[in-house]
Amino acid sequence: MLAILNSCTISGYEGILTRVEVNVARGFPHFEIVGLADTAVKESRERVRAALGNTGFRMPDGRITVNLAPASVPKHGPVLDLPIALGILLASRQIPDSEILRSAMICGELSLEGLVQPVRGVLSMALTAQEQGLKQVVVPAANADEAAVLEEIQVYGAETLTGLTKTGHTFTPWQRGKSQEKAQTGNDFVDVKGQHMLKRALEIAAAGGHNILMIGPPGSGKTMLANCLPSIMPPLTYNQALEVSRIYSVAGQLGDRGLIRQPPFRSPHHSASYAGIVGGGAVPRPGEVSLAHHGILYLDEFPEFRREVIEVLRQPMEAGEITIARARASFRFPARFLLVASANPCPCGYYGVEAAECRCSLSQIQRYRARFSGPILDRMDIWIDVPPVSYQQLRDKQETEPSSAVRYRVIQAREVQAQRFGAPGAVNSQMDPGAIENYCGLDRESERLLAAAFNRLSFSARAYQRLLKLSRTIADLAGHEQIQFIDVSEALSFRNLHWERIE
């Protein structure tokens, strides 16, 4: 007898609807799984065999063939254990047929005692079910809240195999719980003394999604202010929250937070591997660039990262996604992030600081700065020097502006951009050449200023476009309908002209 159930496998961060076809026929006892199954899927034979035996069922004596369709797509992980076990029981008529089992998407790992274990990527699987027109999903109870964020899908949480198969069992929809995500915590601008120019630069970066490079000596406040950035970021839109939560679900880092409503903040150590930053592995998982999607990727001690790690950032900074190629398939992960990088002016950190003595030779400084390639620097919208904080600034009792006030201005500027582009969450940094032409017009005075800067400083075409986008964001923060001279002047001031000069 043949039984067909719906399940799902993960490719990259997207789910692929998978039909689990189980046929039980007369013949020599044999259990075969076909359909490009990896080792973890093939090992489900033993998990299913033990789970059935330990829950009072029996393995059929005949020939069992499990086909995972489409057969051309690789299948990974233990997520198919539960539908395979249920398919065997249905095909061997050990349990009655059920409309829910036949029409729902079913996923879950089985323990040897028949418990349904949690799996990664349940939110992505539920989204796939919704896109394919399925109305019900059966998932491990530990993942039920994750799937239940989609109100259009009926979720059933499974704790044991016997709970799904006992005679007369009535499926009870999972009760949706409240989101467990905690409020955004971290540093506040009000706690940081001085560094008004850097605070302004971070406000502009948050408002328009502009990449920023901070260059300054140790202890000047670069890391502290970078950690303040989440406190001025606007919340994610619903579609952005779904996309970010989907990535974290596939990475196994969603937990019980429900939808992630706040932009993620990722700060990997400079010793992180290529795969850790980009993503990868035998079965590729998202890396830090994808976990920072619609959020912030902070790279402290930027020149200390491996050269290949720095250079690989060029593609996602432009395209907003990363593609990992394997022999049998390519895996795509979204990676549209705001890059915040910090660096010292030299290896010892004190080049150009009046109150300290630099111990580095000219060749050491040149080698250190050579770790930044021209293409990477060209993709940074804001370069800013971060000077040391003086004693007077540290002892100043004057109240500084809190993050809440800055966040209000950032949200107002984001709303202007959303109306301009007709898409919630769209920002100026994502403008294509056509949009730049439409929304970044300059008056004569501004045009002359930018032309002089372009010729004097040898800007590339990319740097020119990024300056226009930056000017547009500054104008949005100021409430200017058209870009004005003062907006272009401020945008030009955020190009660190001292970085490439060594005296």
C-alpha positions as CSV (number, residue, x, y, z in Angstrom):
1,M,0.0,0.0,0.0
2,L,1.1,3.6,-0.7
3,A,1.0,6.5,1.6
4,I,1.9,10.1,0.6
5,L,2.6,12.9,3.1
6,N,3.9,16.4,2.8
7,S,7.0,17.6,4.5
8,C,9.8,20.2,3.9
9,T,13.5,20.4,3.6
10,I,15.8,23.5,3.8
11,S,17.9,24.8,1.0
12,G,19.9,27.8,2.1
13,Y,17.4,29.6,4.2
14,E,14.4,28.7,2.1
15,G,12.1,25.7,2.5
16,I,11.4,23.2,-0.4
17,L,8.1,21.3,-0.3
18,T,9.0,17.6,-0.1
19,R,6.6,14.7,-0.8
20,V,7.3,11.7,1.4
21,E,6.1,8.7,-0.6
22,V,6.1,5.4,1.4
23,N,5.3,2.1,-0.3
24,V,5.0,-1.2,1.6
25,A,5.0,-4.2,-0.7
26,R,5.4,-8.0,-0.3
27,G,8.8,-9.3,-0.6
28,F,12.1,-9.8,1.2
29,P,12.3,-7.4,4.2
30,H,14.1,-4.3,3.1
31,F,14.0,-0.6,4.0
32,E,15.3,1.8,1.3
33,I,15.3,5.6,1.2
34,V,15.8,7.3,-2.2
35,G,15.8,10.9,-3.5
36,L,19.2,12.4,-2.9
37,A,19.1,11.7,0.9
38,D,22.2,12.6,2.9
39,T,23.6,10.5,5.8
40,A,21.4,12.1,8.4
41,V,18.3,11.3,6.3
42,K,19.4,7.7,5.6
43,E,20.1,7.2,9.3
44,S,16.4,7.9,9.9
45,R,15.8,4.2,9.0
46,E,17.3,3.1,12.4
47,R,15.6,5.9,14.4
48,V,12.2,5.1,12.8
49,R,12.7,1.4,13.4
50,A,13.6,1.9,17.0
51,A,10.8,4.5,17.6
52,L,8.1,2.3,16.2
53,G,9.2,-0.7,18.2
54,N,9.4,1.3,21.5
55,T,6.0,2.8,21.0
56,G,4.1,-0.5,20.5
57,F,4.1,-0.6,16.7
58,R,5.9,-3.0,14.4
59,M,8.0,-2.7,11.3
60,P,6.2,-4.2,8.3
61,D,7.7,-7.5,7.1
62,G,7.7,-6.6,3.4
63,R,9.8,-4.3,1.2
64,I,9.6,-0.6,2.3
65,T,10.5,2.0,-0.2
66,V,10.6,5.7,0.8
67,N,10.9,8.2,-2.1
68,L,11.6,11.8,-1.3
69,A,10.4,14.0,-4.1
70,P,11.6,16.1,-5.9
71,A,14.4,13.6,-6.4
72,S,16.7,16.2,-7.9
73,V,16.9,18.3,-4.7
74,P,19.4,17.2,-1.9
75,K,17.7,16.4,1.4
76,H,19.5,17.2,4.7
77,G,19.0,16.5,8.4
78,P,16.6,14.5,10.5
79,V,13.5,16.7,9.8
80,L,11.9,13.8,7.8
81,D,11.9,11.2,10.6
82,L,8.3,12.0,11.6
83,P,6.6,11.9,8.2
84,I,8.5,8.7,7.3
85,A,7.3,7.0,10.4
86,L,3.7,8.1,9.9
87,G,3.9,7.1,6.2
88,I,5.0,3.6,7.2
89,L,2.2,3.3,9.7
90,L,-0.4,4.5,7.2
91,A,0.9,2.3,4.4
92,S,0.9,-0.8,6.7
93,R,-2.6,0.2,8.0
94,Q,-1.5,0.3,11.6
95,I,-3.2,3.6,12.1
96,P,-6.4,4.9,10.5
97,D,-6.2,7.4,7.7
98,S,-6.4,11.0,8.7
99,E,-7.2,14.1,6.6
100,I,-4.8,16.2,8.6
101,L,-2.0,13.8,8.1
102,R,-2.7,13.6,4.4
103,S,-3.0,17.4,3.9
104,A,-0.7,19.0,6.5
105,M,3.0,19.7,6.2
106,I,4.7,17.4,8.8
107,C,8.3,17.7,10.1
108,G,10.2,16.5,13.1
109,E,13.0,14.4,14.4
110,L,12.3,11.2,16.3
111,S,14.1,9.9,19.4
112,L,14.5,6.2,19.9
113,E,11.7,6.3,22.5
114,G,9.3,8.0,20.1
115,L,9.6,11.6,21.3
116,V,9.3,14.3,18.7
117,Q,12.5,16.4,18.9
118,P,12.8,20.1,17.7
119,V,14.5,20.9,14.4
120,R,16.0,23.9,12.8
121,G,14.1,26.0,10.2
122,V,10.5,25.5,11.3
123,L,9.5,29.1,10.5
124,S,11.0,28.8,7.0
125,M,9.0,25.5,6.6
126,A,5.8,27.1,7.8
127,L,6.3,30.0,5.3
128,T,6.8,27.4,2.5
129,A,3.6,25.7,3.5
130,Q,1.8,29.0,3.3
131,E,3.3,29.8,-0.1
132,Q,2.3,26.4,-1.4
133,G,-1.3,26.8,-0.2
134,L,-1.2,24.4,2.7
135,K,-3.3,25.4,5.7
136,Q,-1.9,23.1,8.4
137,V,1.5,22.2,9.8
138,V,2.4,19.5,12.3
139,V,5.7,20.4,14.0
140,P,7.5,19.5,17.2
141,A,5.8,21.1,20.2
142,A,9.1,22.8,21.0
143,N,8.9,24.6,17.7
144,A,5.2,25.3,17.7
145,D,5.4,28.9,18.9
146,E,7.9,29.5,16.1
147,A,5.5,28.4,13.4
148,A,2.5,30.0,15.1
149,V,3.7,33.5,14.3
150,L,2.0,33.0,10.9
151,E,-1.7,33.6,11.7
152,E,-2.8,32.1,8.3
153,I,-1.5,28.6,9.2
154,Q,-3.1,26.2,11.6
155,V,-0.3,24.7,13.8
156,Y,-0.4,21.4,15.6
157,G,2.4,20.7,18.1
158,A,3.5,17.1,18.4
159,E,5.3,15.8,21.5
160,T,5.3,12.0,20.9
161,L,4.6,9.7,18.0
162,T,1.9,7.9,19.9
163,G,0.1,11.3,20.5
164,L,-0.3,11.6,16.8
165,T,-1.4,8.0,16.1
166,K,-3.7,6.9,19.0
167,T,-7.2,5.8,17.9
168,G,-9.8,8.5,18.3
169,H,-7.2,11.2,18.7
170,T,-8.4,14.7,17.9
171,F,-5.9,17.2,16.7
172,T,-5.8,20.3,18.9
173,P,-4.6,23.6,17.4
174,W,-1.6,25.1,19.1
175,Q,-2.4,28.1,21.3
176,R,-0.3,31.0,20.1
177,G,1.8,32.5,22.8
178,K,3.0,36.0,23.2
179,S,6.4,37.0,21.7
180,Q,9.2,36.4,24.1
181,E,11.6,38.9,22.5
182,K,13.2,41.2,25.1
183,A,13.3,45.0,24.7
184,Q,16.4,46.4,23.0
185,T,19.1,46.9,25.6
186,G,22.6,48.4,25.4
187,N,24.4,51.6,25.7
188,D,22.7,55.0,25.4
189,F,24.1,58.1,23.8
190,V,23.4,60.0,27.0
191,D,26.1,57.9,28.7
192,V,28.8,58.9,26.2
193,K,30.8,62.1,26.9
194,G,32.0,64.1,23.9
195,Q,32.3,62.7,20.4
196,H,29.5,64.8,19.0
197,M,30.7,64.4,15.4
198,L,30.7,60.7,15.7
199,K,27.3,60.7,17.3
200,R,26.1,62.8,14.3
201,A,27.7,60.4,11.9
202,L,26.0,57.4,13.5
203,E,22.7,59.1,13.3
204,I,23.1,59.7,9.6
205,A,24.3,56.1,9.1
206,A,21.2,54.8,10.9
207,A,18.8,57.1,9.1
208,G,20.0,56.1,5.6
209,G,21.6,52.7,6.1
210,H,25.1,54.0,5.3
211,N,28.3,52.1,6.0
212,I,30.6,53.8,8.3
213,L,34.4,53.5,9.1
214,M,35.6,54.9,12.4
215,I,39.4,55.6,12.8
216,G,40.8,56.6,16.1
217,P,43.2,55.6,19.0
218,P,42.3,53.1,21.7
219,G,39.9,54.3,24.3
220,S,38.4,57.1,22.2
221,G,34.9,55.5,22.4
222,K,34.5,53.8,19.0
223,T,33.3,50.5,20.4
224,M,31.1,52.1,23.0
225,L,29.3,54.3,20.5
226,A,29.0,51.4,18.0
227,N,27.2,49.5,20.8
228,C,24.9,52.5,21.1
229,L,23.8,52.2,17.5
230,P,21.0,49.6,18.2
231,S,19.3,52.1,20.6
232,I,18.7,54.6,17.7
233,M,17.6,52.0,15.1
234,P,13.9,51.9,14.1
235,P,12.0,48.6,14.5
236,L,11.8,46.2,11.6
237,T,8.8,46.1,9.4
238,Y,6.7,43.0,9.5
239,N,8.2,41.6,6.2
240,Q,11.7,42.4,7.5
241,A,11.0,40.7,10.8
242,L,9.8,37.6,9.0
243,E,12.9,37.5,6.8
244,V,15.3,38.0,9.8
245,S,13.4,35.5,11.9
246,R,13.5,33.0,9.1
247,I,17.3,33.2,8.9
248,Y,17.7,32.8,12.7
249,S,15.3,29.8,12.6
250,V,17.5,28.1,9.9
251,A,20.6,28.9,12.0
252,G,18.9,27.4,15.1
253,Q,19.2,30.7,17.0
254,L,15.5,31.9,17.1
255,G,14.6,30.1,20.4
256,D,11.3,31.3,21.9
257,R,11.6,34.9,20.8
258,G,8.8,34.7,18.1
259,L,9.4,37.3,15.5
260,I,12.5,39.3,15.8
261,R,11.2,42.9,15.8
262,Q,14.5,44.8,16.5
263,P,17.4,45.0,14.0
264,P,20.0,42.4,14.9
265,F,23.4,43.6,16.1
266,R,26.3,41.2,15.3
267,S,29.9,41.7,16.4
268,P,32.1,38.8,15.5
269,H,35.7,38.6,16.7
270,H,38.4,39.4,14.2
271,S,39.7,35.8,14.5
272,A,36.4,34.5,12.9
273,S,36.8,32.2,10.0
274,Y,35.7,32.8,6.4
275,A,32.8,30.3,6.8
276,G,31.8,31.9,10.1
277,I,31.5,35.4,8.5
278,V,30.1,34.4,5.1
279,G,28.3,31.1,6.0
280,G,29.2,27.6,4.8
281,G,29.8,24.1,5.9
282,A,28.9,20.7,4.3
283,V,25.3,21.8,4.6
284,P,25.6,25.6,4.3
285,R,24.3,27.6,7.2
286,P,24.0,31.4,7.4
287,G,27.1,33.3,8.6
288,E,27.4,36.6,10.4
289,V,26.7,38.7,7.3
290,S,23.3,37.0,7.0
291,L,22.6,37.0,10.7
292,A,23.1,40.8,10.5
293,H,20.5,41.1,7.7
294,H,18.4,44.3,8.1
295,G,20.6,45.1,11.1
296,I,24.2,46.0,12.0
297,L,27.4,44.2,11.4
298,Y,30.1,45.6,13.6
299,L,33.7,44.7,12.8
300,D,36.0,46.0,15.6
301,E,39.7,46.1,14.8
302,F,38.7,45.9,11.1
303,P,42.3,45.5,9.7
304,E,42.9,42.5,11.9
305,F,40.3,40.4,10.1
306,R,41.7,38.1,7.4
307,R,42.2,39.7,4.0
308,E,39.9,37.2,2.3
309,V,37.2,37.9,4.9
310,I,37.4,41.6,4.3
311,E,37.3,41.2,0.5
312,V,34.3,38.9,0.5
313,L,32.2,41.6,2.0
314,R,32.2,43.4,-1.3
315,Q,29.5,41.3,-2.9
316,P,26.9,41.5,-0.1
317,M,27.6,45.2,0.4
318,E,26.5,45.8,-3.2
319,A,24.0,43.0,-3.8
320,G,22.5,42.5,-0.4
321,E,22.9,38.7,-0.5
322,I,25.6,36.1,-0.5
323,T,25.6,32.9,-2.7
324,I,27.5,29.8,-1.5
325,A,28.2,27.4,-4.4
326,R,28.5,23.6,-3.9
327,A,28.9,20.8,-6.4
328,R,25.2,19.8,-6.4
329,A,23.5,23.1,-5.6
330,S,24.0,26.8,-4.8
331,F,22.6,28.3,-1.6
332,R,21.4,31.9,-1.3
333,F,21.3,33.8,1.9
334,P,20.2,37.5,2.2
335,A,22.8,39.8,3.7
336,R,21.7,43.5,3.5
337,F,23.4,45.0,6.5
338,L,24.7,48.3,7.8
339,L,28.5,47.8,8.1
340,V,30.2,49.6,11.0
341,A,33.9,49.2,11.1
342,S,36.5,50.6,13.5
343,A,40.3,50.8,13.2
344,N,43.3,52.3,14.8
345,P,45.4,54.8,12.8
346,C,48.4,52.4,13.1
347,P,49.3,49.1,14.7
348,C,50.1,50.7,18.1
349,G,47.1,52.9,17.8
350,Y,48.6,56.3,18.6
351,Y,49.8,57.7,15.2
352,G,48.8,61.4,15.1
353,V,47.8,61.6,18.8
354,E,49.5,64.6,20.5
355,A,49.4,63.2,24.0
356,A,50.9,59.8,23.1
357,E,54.0,58.6,21.2
358,C,53.6,56.4,18.2
359,R,56.0,53.5,18.2
360,C,55.4,52.3,14.7
361,S,57.7,52.8,11.8
362,L,56.6,54.2,8.5
363,S,56.6,50.8,6.8
364,Q,54.6,49.3,9.6
365,I,51.9,51.9,9.2
366,Q,51.9,51.5,5.5
367,R,51.5,47.7,5.8
368,Y,48.7,48.1,8.3
369,R,46.7,50.5,6.2
370,A,47.3,48.4,3.1
371,R,45.0,45.8,4.6
372,F,42.2,48.1,3.4
373,S,41.7,47.6,-0.3
374,G,40.5,50.5,-2.4
375,P,37.2,48.7,-3.3
376,I,36.3,48.2,0.3
377,L,37.1,51.8,1.3
378,D,35.1,52.9,-1.8
379,R,32.0,51.1,-0.3
380,M,32.2,53.0,3.0
381,D,29.9,56.0,2.9
382,I,31.2,57.7,6.0
383,W,34.8,58.0,7.1
384,I,35.3,59.7,10.4
385,D,38.3,60.5,12.6
386,V,37.6,59.7,16.3
387,P,39.9,61.9,18.4
388,P,40.7,61.1,22.1
389,V,38.3,62.4,24.7
390,S,39.7,65.2,26.8
391,Y,39.6,65.3,30.6
392,Q,37.3,68.4,30.4
393,Q,34.8,66.4,28.3
394,L,34.8,63.5,30.7
395,R,34.1,65.8,33.7
396,D,31.5,67.9,31.8
397,K,28.2,67.8,33.8
398,Q,26.2,69.1,30.9
399,E,23.4,66.7,29.8
400,T,23.8,65.1,26.4
401,E,21.1,64.1,24.1
402,P,19.6,60.6,24.8
403,S,19.2,57.9,22.2
404,S,15.4,58.2,22.3
405,A,15.6,61.7,20.9
406,V,18.0,60.6,18.1
407,R,15.9,57.6,17.4
408,Y,12.8,59.8,16.9
409,R,14.7,61.8,14.2
410,V,15.9,58.5,12.5
411,I,12.4,57.1,12.4
412,Q,11.1,60.4,10.9
413,A,13.7,60.2,8.2
414,R,13.0,56.6,7.5
415,E,9.3,57.4,7.1
416,V,10.2,60.0,4.5
417,Q,12.3,57.4,2.6
418,A,9.5,54.8,2.8
419,Q,7.0,57.3,1.2
420,R,9.6,58.3,-1.4
421,F,10.3,54.8,-2.6
422,G,6.8,53.3,-1.9
423,A,8.3,50.5,0.2
424,P,8.4,50.2,4.0
425,G,12.0,49.7,5.1
426,A,13.6,51.1,2.0
427,V,16.5,53.4,2.6
428,N,18.6,55.9,0.6
429,S,21.7,53.7,0.6
430,Q,19.8,51.2,-1.6
431,M,19.0,53.7,-4.4
432,D,19.9,52.6,-7.9
433,P,21.3,55.0,-10.5
434,G,17.7,55.8,-11.8
435,A,16.5,56.7,-8.3
436,I,19.7,58.8,-7.7
437,E,18.8,60.7,-10.9
438,N,15.3,61.3,-9.7
439,Y,15.8,62.1,-6.0
440,C,19.3,63.6,-5.7
441,G,19.2,66.7,-7.8
442,L,21.6,69.5,-6.9
443,D,21.4,73.3,-7.2
444,R,24.2,75.2,-9.0
445,E,26.2,76.0,-5.8
446,S,26.1,72.4,-4.6
447,E,27.0,71.1,-8.1
448,R,30.1,73.3,-8.2
449,L,31.2,72.2,-4.7
450,L,30.8,68.5,-5.6
451,A,32.5,68.9,-8.9
452,A,35.5,70.6,-7.2
453,A,35.7,67.8,-4.6
454,F,35.4,65.1,-7.3
455,N,38.3,66.5,-9.3
456,R,40.5,67.4,-6.4
457,L,40.0,64.1,-4.4
458,S,39.8,61.8,-7.4
459,F,36.5,60.2,-6.4
460,S,35.4,57.1,-8.3
461,A,31.9,56.9,-9.8
462,R,30.8,54.7,-6.9
463,A,32.1,57.3,-4.4
464,Y,30.3,60.1,-6.3
465,Q,27.0,58.1,-6.1
466,R,27.4,57.3,-2.4
467,L,28.0,61.0,-1.7
468,L,24.8,61.9,-3.4
469,K,22.9,59.2,-1.3
470,L,24.5,60.5,1.9
471,S,23.6,64.1,1.0
472,R,20.0,62.9,0.4
473,T,19.9,61.3,3.9
474,I,21.3,64.5,5.6
475,A,18.6,66.5,3.7
476,D,15.9,64.1,5.0
477,L,17.1,64.5,8.6
478,A,17.0,68.3,8.1
479,G,13.5,68.2,6.5
480,H,14.8,69.6,3.2
481,E,12.8,68.6,0.2
482,Q,15.7,69.3,-2.1
483,I,19.4,68.7,-1.4
484,Q,21.0,71.9,-0.3
485,F,24.6,73.2,-0.2
486,I,24.9,72.6,3.5
487,D,23.8,69.0,3.0
488,V,26.5,68.3,0.4
489,S,29.1,70.1,2.6
490,E,28.3,67.9,5.5
491,A,28.4,64.8,3.4
492,L,31.9,65.8,2.1
493,S,33.1,66.4,5.6
494,F,32.5,62.7,6.3
495,R,35.3,61.5,4.0
496,N,38.4,60.8,6.2
497,L,41.0,62.7,4.2
498,H,43.8,62.0,6.7
499,W,43.7,58.2,6.4
500,E,45.7,57.9,3.2
501,R,48.3,60.6,4.2
502,I,51.3,59.6,6.3
503,E,53.6,62.4,7.2
